[in-house]
Amino acid sequence: MKLTKFLIIVFIAGCLWTGCTEDPPPALSYKDREVIDSLFRAKVDTLRPLYDSLCVVRTDSMVKRNVDSIMQVRLGEIERYLERIKAEENQ
């Protein structure tokens, strides 16, 4: 009796354990890969100019923002340095 209960519990636990695993990734055949590859090549050529222009716009704004940030840090360093020099002169 105890053995059958144990086996039932082990069976149910095994079923639950295997049910929680992820499905394997889908396997594509050679023909599927060929079709996907040709579709990708056709679309990437039409979208490349758009991506390039977005990259240029984003790069310009990022450079400008980073330069502003660096300038703020450097100006803060210069101000602290000047304050330290003034404090040393007053002593």
VENHUGI-V859221 format. One record per helix or strand. SS is the DSSP state (~ for helix, > for strand). FROM is the first residue (numbers start at 1). TO is the last residue. If there is no record, write none. Layout:
SS/FROM/TO + SS/FROM/TO
//
This chain:
~/2/19 + ~/30/90
//
